[in-house]
């Protein structure tokens, strides 16, 4: 997403503005038009953005130093890593640091994307220099305050552990200097430390939020409790876009605690909102509603029919994403040296542990919102639009989120939109909208299903000489403000990312894509298009290596372009760290995969056996090149967990399917992500030492694990696995 | 509505609730003890795990009317138990949490395991923790932390 968002920003030459345009959502809603290319261009190419330190650092008189994090914390650890970066340059005493999540405001927008968000593994990559400069400026202002107090020159002062030291044994704590420092001019330029001077960056610093998350005291969005607050749940149509024809709420209204029941417009179609004193009453009342739905004219998605359609499409060339070399090369390769492979990938739900929620209070000329949000800018605008306010009239609090994986970065902001719609009717009453797990599993916004068809012609040297690849899957951004940046030549770049930009040297390379329209809302799912593209690429490369009777690491090394420095480095490191591959017990096999995305190179080796017809992963060894490792402890956790998340697509119950327009699964009884028994028993993570600019660690762990596991299974069973979720082996 | 006297973390709490209300929602909404989490409502994820008379129980499917005088222990109270305290500190030491949402339930299940088994094997861990879902997949560190807590308690 990162690369795609950056691309083509120059081409666009429009003033940054908000355009309000009607959409067909019941005629009741208007959609905000956010000019993302302009925002991104202004962020990266406009006059340098000024980030006032006082919006980010507050040195309190009690000695605590409050650092504001311009991102959502939802597990990725920025609540610790960004303060580390700032505190290091500030020479702050780490034990004094308190971290807080920023509300929605211009100053907290992503310095590259130009909107306030978490996504595309950009938190550290985009804010590293920003937070270093903030720390250095704060330090300079503290020194200036001390120098002023002592009537000495600032260059006679030095700092350490939240203390300024001056000539003649003088010293002052940051807390004592804070008030005077705040009156100093903010320096325009500051020099930053050499990496050798870092005291926190590069160290394994434990998370700041651990204790609160282990004793139940950490509050998440769903835990919010406000005076007079009511709970809302919404009955959504059984088919996307369905409308309420009529409903009978007599039984539901009899329940104690039920306050109101009414129809509300949705982004697509309509639903029935139930408002009650408590969640249980609201949910029970919803269960008692008798709703007659109007489903006329709606496409009824059906998984088996969609597969037929997708597989037919995959046999025809789509819009061209890459056309390199000779288009006729394939025809010159003998049929015996060609492989044709067809893959299919289902819809996947994100199912973050904390169900989706948003709380809104509307007060007529202003509003307040509390949302665990990856997309603060969009969510705030949407709430404002629903309530007829300007965004700045909506005070928007970023709440801690129990996971997200992309599910809280929704372009149409449908969850905050529902909350605002309900709050508008009940002016003055805080409304906490709760999506139940069933709402979440059945509510759409899935990783799209995909079909791939690949034809490979193998050269006399065993390396791929010709490659024709067709990908079929819904666009994530068609019809949204993101389209202008992310759709090129009719191809949503997220559909083909990980294939079209492969680092393997394939002389005759043709990739095309179909982005069909289906009545299922889709969304980025941690690592976006790389989930399926890496699976296809890495299983096929493995197959080619086996066919060439070469070691899978050596084959990949040989096929990589010399400029793929990170992948080469991680394969070399993996080779060193996975000597266990040569002494596996009987019934075990090693599988390899590597992939680069969001600027980070990853290689993975797994030790797999088969237990109860399922892969048992005894061990995973990971090598990572993410540039400078800001917090190696966080990186280790992100990779250990990220590969666990990636295993979702191998789970027997890892699929959302449709029958007659309805989602078949409803909860974790039918849609089953990995539990502890499904995850690797041990995961060792090795980081390539680097002083290059840091790149992301949230998305990059996900793609490698599934291909590595099935590559190991292929050794055990002699079969290649091209259809997910993985059937019993 | 009915009135119930609940024994929560050693204290008696009086609540008015519909008899069908799951204990989870009584804890969260009546007693404002939000450390116990809602994740699925069908006992399939373990985020709502509490102890009833020391037994790990999914509070999302136990109606308040069935609690009676059983002793309820939640994440807010588990720190006063020596095993609970050891598990919580091992969790912090091993930097287990990511988003943290499921960890109350993970810790409650881990404490129940260590009360029954002082030196759990990987198989014991997989059996006892097998119903606690973590979408951040902190499972590797959960295993390490349970073993660390067992070591500390030995």
Interface residues (C-beta under 8 A of the other chain):
Chain A: X74 X75 X76 X77 X206 X207 X209 X210 X211 X212 X213 X214 X215 X216 X217 X218 X219 X220 X222 X223 X225 X256 X278 X279 X280 X281 X284 X350 X351 X352 X353 X354 X355 X400 X401 X402 X403 X404 X405 X436 X437 X438 X633 X637 X638 X640 X641 X642 X643 X644 X645 X647 X667 X668 X669 X673 X674 X675 X676 X677 X679 X680 X681 X682 X683
Chain B: X1 X17 X18 X20 X21 X22 X25 X28 X29 X30 X32 X33 X34 X35 X36 X37 X38 X39 X40 X41 X42 X44 X45 X47 X74 X75 X76 X79 X88 X91 X92 X95 X96 X97 X98 X99 X100 X101 X102 X103 X104 X107 X122 X125 X126 X129 X130 X131 X132 X133 X134 X135 X136 X137 X138 X139 X140 X141 X142 X143
